[in-house]
């Protein structure tokens, strides 16, 4: 039996819960959870915002811990290895996307598993995943801080890499929060000139400390956004708010890309001619494949990148969740088992 904290009804409090996980699959591992992040996707699942929650379930998909058991098809050498488990926890591994290392885009939905969709996650003693999706944590990364990298980190890292960001580019991050503060660090360490985009100047100092060379307060100084027309090769948007997308498309350079990592509340509306005339692009960005996440973790270890986290005890999970709901976390919250 595995013990954890489950949500038993839409929007409900987390309560003690115990379940029988059944036999370990031949290609699975079981991870004893040491730390787990609290992500807004966990809150969305608790609240059934996406219409795919089933109760009761244990949230938590930014897990870090040690493998304590492996299936018949997994090497025993992995027992004792510290790993991270993120949003996705299985793929078919035989479709054309999986065959080229893009398992996050697996075409066989019936064989894809998300860690907290229709199953129990990592606000618990243990969590399971397909061995491929249990990503080794470099020894030089602090495990108490690594959890948010398994979702927030890979969500911004993967599209940045997939869209060819390289040294010398002019880049921008729209929204310097849980995802954005990591995107700023990645882009700065990649050798780009990073501009933070936020509504006010309240986050300017912190954004510059993360590596940004410029900052625009879009509501306090809208004229500065207008002056940035044609400037950015890539903009990484992490906001969940509806904004004037045309204003940001205007700041893209010819062939520039606006990457949407955050999920706006409504339709993304824009005028087509600014895209057509200068071959600009709007792209989606999501958590990456195992190889993407592994590369991101190694990059973090090499360049001393880590999320800014507030720590809570697992038994204080409801307090921690409310802290995140209230928008008080700077910038991520992590619970320790």
Beta strands, then each sheet from edge to edge (+ up, - down):
strand 1: 2-7
strand 2: 14-19
strand 3: 28-38
strand 4: 63-70
strand 5: 82-85
strand 6: 88-90
strand 7: 113-114
strand 8: 126-130
strand 9: 135-136
strand 10: 170-174
strand 11: 193-198
strand 12: 214-217
strand 13: 232-237
strand 14: 252-260
strand 15: 281-284
strand 16: 309-313
strand 17: 332-336
sheet 1: 1+ 2-
sheet 2: 8+ 3- 4+ 5- 9+
sheet 3: 8+ 3- 17+ 16+
sheet 4: 6+ 7-
sheet 5: 12+ 11+ 10+ 13+ 14+ 15+
end
